């Protein structure tokens, strides 16, 4: 697994496997890329700083 963060665009890319993506689905700021056999290959998190902050807030709220 590899991680790559671009500070200028605030995009975090998580490579799950070394396979070429065939298609992608976007839900909010998260884009998941899949292989031909529907396995996740890569995850892109747009506006990563805010998205991570929002995720942490939701986790803290769920734990309270």
TATA-V969043 format. One record per residue. N is the residue number from 1. RES is the residue in one small letter. SS is DSSP state (hx for helix, st for strand, lp for the rest). PHI is phi in whole degrees, -180 to 180 (NA if undefined). OMEGA is omega as a letter, one per 30 degrees, with the letter a starting at -180 (* if undefined). Layout:
# TATA-V969043
n->(N | N)
res->(RES | RES)
ss->(SS | SS)
phi->(PHI | PHI)
omega->(OMEGA | OMEGA)
This chain:
# TATA-V969043
n->(1 | 2 | 3 | 4 | 5 | 6 | 7 | 8 | 9 | 10 | 11 | 12 | 13 | 14 | 15 | 16 | 17 | 18 | 19 | 20 | 21 | 22 | 23 | 24 | 25 | 26 | 27 | 28 | 29 | 30 | 31 | 32 | 33 | 34 | 35 | 36 | 37 | 38 | 39 | 40 | 41 | 42 | 43 | 44 | 45 | 46 | 47 | 48 | 49 | 50 | 51 | 52 | 53 | 54 | 55 | 56 | 57 | 58 | 59 | 60 | 61 | 62 | 63 | 64)
res->(x | x | x | x | x | x | x | x | x | x | x | x | x | x | x | x | x | x | x | x | x | x | x | x | x | x | x | x | x | x | x | x | x | x | x | x | x | x | x | x | x | x | x | x | x | x | x | x | x | x | x | x | x | x | x | x | x | x | x | x | x | x | x | x)
ss->(lp | st | st | st | st | st | lp | lp | lp | lp | st | st | st | st | st | lp | lp | lp | lp | lp | lp | lp | st | st | st | st | st | lp | lp | st | st | st | st | st | lp | lp | lp | lp | lp | st | st | st | st | st | st | lp | lp | hx | hx | hx | hx | hx | hx | hx | hx | hx | hx | hx | hx | hx | hx | hx | hx | lp)
phi->(NA | -123 | -122 | -142 | -119 | -105 | -65 | -66 | -99 | 58 | -120 | -107 | -115 | -115 | -90 | -88 | -152 | -87 | -138 | -79 | -69 | -104 | -157 | -140 | -131 | -115 | -132 | 62 | -92 | -117 | -114 | -108 | -99 | -121 | -82 | -59 | -93 | 64 | -99 | -63 | -111 | -153 | -124 | -110 | -115 | -82 | 48 | -58 | -62 | -69 | -62 | -64 | -62 | -63 | -66 | -65 | -62 | -65 | -66 | -62 | -64 | -68 | -81 | -75)
omega->(l | l | l | l | l | a | a | a | a | l | l | l | l | l | a | l | a | l | l | l | l | l | a | l | a | l | a | a | a | l | l | l | a | l | l | a | l | l | l | a | a | l | l | l | l | a | a | a | a | a | l | l | l | l | l | l | a | l | l | a | a | a | a | *)
